[in-house]
Amino acid sequence: MDTLNRTKHTQESMRLAGISSMATRKLLLELAQAYRETSGIEVLIESVGGVDALRRVQSGEPFDFVVLAADAIAVLIAGGQVAADSRTDLVLSRVAIGVRTGCERPDVNSEAALRHAVLAARTLGYSTGPSGTALLKLFERWGIGDTVRDRLVQAPPGVPVGQLVASGEIELGFQQYSEMMDVPGLAILASMPPGTEIISTFTAAICTASKQPAAARALLDFMSSSERAEIKRRHGMEAA
């Protein structure tokens, strides 16, 4: 086998394994496929709840890379589970607001209107992770944390808030737009209005457990390239 064919064979037999939270699942699947077509390298990505993904990387599972909210990547850097110099911001993801299709669509287009809609809702859905934490802080800032506490429903890790809204379990749901779009039975009202925006940065990093960090670096460079901006917009996110 000549050198050129040997290199091609090596690339086609190489696999990179990653883990991510659910918010970027569909985006990463498309990026992985695009990279496979470009490089011949297969990229396998397991998408789970963000808390679970963080725990598994912390436990030393042999992933080549991880994609999580920026604050979770910072935790992994501090713990030595990912290489600090490999940190790569990929996308900005906004939280949106949804109701069940066919139900009344409350006004959420201003901070005052959203506060009124929250107080009027029988149940409020939010997710695990930084976006859910930010939402609870918003309720506290409004002075209604105690008022709505008994109405709060936190979606289990890996379960989209939109799914619970579509089933009727939650009246008013909040989650990353990328996780709400295309959920059957869910109507997205809008992103969070001015003054209440919740925007998460999703970041990739190379795991110190990886035995092929150079190949993982090439993948992250591909994913963060400006040439991938349109793919990111198509999945409801903005290039970081």
For each residue, the residues with C-beta under 8 A, 3 or more apart:
1: 5 6 9
2: 5 6
3: 6 7
4: 7 8
5: 1 2 8 9
6: 1 2 3 9 10
7: 3 4 10 11
8: 4 5 11 12 40
9: 1 5 6 12 13
10: 6 7 13 14
11: 7 8 14 39 40 41
12: 8 9 40 41
13: 9 10
14: 10 11 40 41 42 212 215
15: 41 42 43 44
16: 41 42 43 44 64 65 212 215 216 219
17: 44 45 46 62 63 64
18: 28 43 44 45 46 63 64 65 66 67
19: 45 46 47 48 53 56 57 61 63 66 67
20: 23 24 25 28 45 46 47 48 53 66 67 68
21: 24 25 47 48 49 50 53 67 68 69 72 129 202
22: 25 47 48 49 50 158 160 179
23: 20 50 93 129 176 178 179 200 202
24: 20 21 27 28 47 67 90 91 93 178 202 237
25: 20 21 22 28 29 45 47
26: 29 30 178 235
27: 24 30 31 91 178 231 232 235 237
28: 18 20 24 25 31 32 45 47 67 223
29: 25 26 32 33 45
30: 26 27 33 34 231 235
31: 27 28 34 35 43 222 223 228 231
32: 28 29 35 36 43 44 45
33: 29 30 36 37
34: 30 31 37 38 222 228 231
35: 31 32 38 39 41 43 219 222 223
36: 32 33 39 40 41 42 43
37: 33 34
38: 34 35 222
39: 11 35 36 218 222
40: 8 11 12 14 36
41: 11 12 14 15 16 35 36 215 219
42: 14 15 16 36
43: 15 16 18 31 32 35 36 219
44: 15 16 17 18 32
45: 17 18 19 20 25 28 29 32 67
46: 17 18 19 20
47: 19 20 21 22 24 25 28 53
48: 19 20 21 22 52 53 56 157 158
49: 21 22 52 53 128 129 156 157 158
50: 21 22 23 53 54 68 69 72 128 129 157
51: 54 55 128 129 157
52: 48 49 55 56 157 158
53: 19 20 21 47 48 49 50 56 57 66 68 72
54: 50 51 57 58 68 72 75 76
55: 51 52 58 59
56: 19 48 52 53 59 61 63
57: 19 53 54 60 61 63 66 76 81 82 207
58: 54 55 75 76 79 81
59: 55 56
60: 57 81 209
61: 19 56 57 209
62: 17 207 209 210 211
63: 17 18 19 56 57 66 207 209 210
64: 16 17 18 206 207 210 211 212 213 215 216
65: 16 18 204 205 206 207 210 216 219 220
66: 18 19 20 53 57 63 73 76 82 204 205 207
67: 18 19 20 21 24 28 45 90 202 203 204
68: 20 21 50 53 54 72 73 76 202 203
69: 21 50 72 73 129 130 131 200 201 202 203
70: 73 74 89 200 201 202 203
71: 74 75 130
72: 21 50 53 54 68 69 75 76 129 130
73: 66 68 69 70 76 77 82 87 203 204 205
74: 70 71 77 78
75: 54 58 71 72 78 79
76: 54 57 58 66 68 72 73 79 81 82 205
77: 73 74 80 81 82 83 84 87 205
78: 74 75
79: 58 75 76
80: 77 208
81: 57 58 60 76 77 207 208 209
82: 57 66 73 76 77 86 87 205 206 207 208
83: 77 86 205 206 207 208 213
84: 77 87
85:
86: 82 83 204 205 206 213 216 217 220
87: 73 77 82 84 203 204 205
88: 203 204 205 220 221 223 224
89: 70 201 202 203 224 240
90: 24 67 202 203 204 223 224 232 239 240
91: 24 27 201 202 232 237 238 239 240
92: 199 200 201 202 237 238 239 240
93: 23 24 176 177 178 199 200 201 202 236 237 238
94: 176 177 191 192 197 198 199 236 237
95: 131 134 135 174 175 176 177 191 192 197 198 199 200
96: 174 175 176 177 180 188 189 190 191 192
97: 108 114 172 173 174 188 189 190 191 192
98: 161 162 165 172 173 174 175 180 183 186 187 188 189
99: 103 104 105 106 165 171 172 173 186 187 189
100: 103 165 166 168 171 185 186 187
101: 166 185 186 187
102: 187
103: 99 100 171 187
104: 99
105: 99 187 189
106: 99 113 116 117 120 121 172 189
107: 110 113 116 117
108: 97 113 114 117 189 190 193
109: 113 114 190 193
110: 107 113 114 193 194
111: 114 115 193 194 195 196
112: 115 116
113: 106 107 108 109 110 116 117 193
114: 97 108 109 110 111 117 118 192 193 196
115: 111 112 118 119 142 144
116: 106 107 112 113 119 120
117: 106 107 108 113 114 120 121 172
118: 114 115 121 124 139 142 144 148 172
119: 115 116 144 147 148
120: 106 116 117
121: 106 117 118 124 151 171 172
122: 151 171
123: 151 152 153 169 170 171 172
124: 118 121 148 151 152 153 170 171 172 173 174
125: 153 154 155 161 164 165 169 170 172 173 174 175
126: 131 132 135 136 152 153 154 155 161 173 174 175
127: 131 132 154 155 161 174 175 176 179
128: 49 50 51 132 154 155 157
129: 21 23 49 50 51 69 72 132 133 200
130: 69 71 72 133 134 200
131: 69 95 126 127 134 135 174 175 176 198 200
132: 126 127 128 129 135 136 154 174
133: 129 130 136 137
134: 95 130 131 137 138 198
135: 95 126 131 132 138 139 174 198
136: 126 132 133 139 140 145 152
137: 133 134 140 141
138: 134 135 141 142 196 198
139: 118 135 136 142 144 145 148
140: 136 137 143 145
141: 137 138
142: 115 118 138 139 145
143: 140
144: 115 118 119 139 147 148
145: 136 139 140 142 148 149
146: 149
147: 119 144
148: 118 119 124 139 144 145 151 152
149: 145 146 152
150:
151: 121 122 123 124 148
152: 123 124 126 136 148 149
153: 123 124 125 126 164 169 170
154: 125 126 127 128 132
155: 125 126 127 128 159 160 161 163 164 175
156: 49 159
157: 48 49 50 51 52 128
158: 22 48 49 52
159: 155 156 163 164
160: 22 155 163 164 175 179 180 183
161: 98 125 126 127 155 164 165 170 173 174 175 179 180
162: 98 165 166 173 175 179 180 183 186
163: 155 159 160 166 167 183 186
164: 125 153 155 159 160 161 167 169 170 173
165: 98 99 100 125 161 162 168 169 170 171 172 173 183 185 186
166: 100 101 162 163 183 184 185 186
167: 163 164 185
168: 100 165
169: 123 125 153 164 165
170: 123 124 125 153 161 164 165 173
171: 99 100 103 121 122 123 124 165
172: 97 98 99 106 117 118 121 123 124 125 165
173: 97 98 99 124 125 126 161 162 164 165 170 180 186
174: 95 96 97 98 124 125 126 127 131 132 135 161 192 198
175: 95 96 98 125 126 127 131 155 160 161 162 179 180
176: 23 93 94 95 96 127 131 179 180 200 236
177: 93 94 95 96 180 181 188 191 236 237
178: 23 24 26 27 93 181 235 236 237
179: 22 23 127 160 161 162 175 176 183
180: 96 98 160 161 162 173 175 176 177 183 186 188
181: 177 178 188 235 236
182:
183: 98 160 162 163 165 166 179 180 186
184: 166
185: 100 101 165 166 167
186: 98 99 100 101 162 163 165 166 173 180 183
187: 98 99 100 101 102 103 105
188: 96 97 98 177 180 181
189: 96 97 98 99 105 106 108
190: 96 97 108 109 193
191: 94 95 96 97 177 197
192: 94 95 96 97 114 174 196 197 198
193: 108 109 110 111 113 114 190 196 197
194: 110 111 197
195: 111
196: 111 114 138 192 193
197: 94 95 191 192 193 194
198: 94 95 131 134 135 138 174 192
199: 92 93 94 95
200: 23 69 70 92 93 95 129 130 131 176
201: 69 70 89 91 92 93 240
202: 21 23 24 67 68 69 70 89 90 91 92 93 237 240
203: 67 68 69 70 73 87 88 89 90 240
204: 65 66 67 73 86 87 88 90 220 223 224
205: 65 66 73 76 77 82 83 86 87 88 220
206: 64 65 82 83 86 210 213 216 217 220
207: 57 62 63 64 65 66 81 82 83 210 216
208: 80 81 82 83
209: 60 61 62 63 81
210: 62 63 64 65 206 207 213 216
211: 62 64
212: 14 16 64 215 216
213: 64 83 86 206 210 216 217
214: 217 218
215: 14 16 41 64 212 218 219
216: 16 64 65 86 206 207 210 212 213 219 220
217: 86 206 213 214 220 221
218: 39 214 215 221 222
219: 16 35 41 43 65 215 216 222 223
220: 65 86 88 204 205 206 216 217 223 224
221: 88 217 218 224 225
222: 31 34 35 38 39 218 219 225 228
223: 28 31 35 88 90 204 219 220 228
224: 88 89 90 204 220 221 228 240
225: 221 222 228
226: 229 239
227:
228: 31 34 222 223 224 225 231 232 239
229: 226 232 233 239
230: 233 234
231: 27 30 31 34 228 234 235
232: 27 90 91 228 229 235 237 238 239
233: 229 230 236 237 238 239
234: 230 231
235: 26 27 30 178 181 231 232
236: 93 94 176 177 178 181 233
237: 24 27 91 92 93 94 177 178 202 232 233
238: 91 92 93 232 233
239: 90 91 92 226 228 229 232 233
240: 89 90 91 92 201 202 203 224
